[in-house]
Amino acid sequence: MSETKKRKVHTAEYKAKVGLEALRSGKTINQIGQEFDVHPVQFCQWKKAIQE
């Protein structure tokens, strides 16, 4: 049988760190996603939450 993938659980501090990096840096969405191993859509949601 195949193994099931478990979801990653990120702390609030990690979300804030990635979201702030997205706001501050001039990097592309894909570069930030690869650097932090997070899907671009996910950290864009975190960035939006910080902006609000």
Buried (B, 14 or more C-beta within 10 A) or exposed (E): EEEEEEEEEBEEEBBBBBBEBBEEEEEEBEEBBEEBEBEBEBBBEBBEEBEE
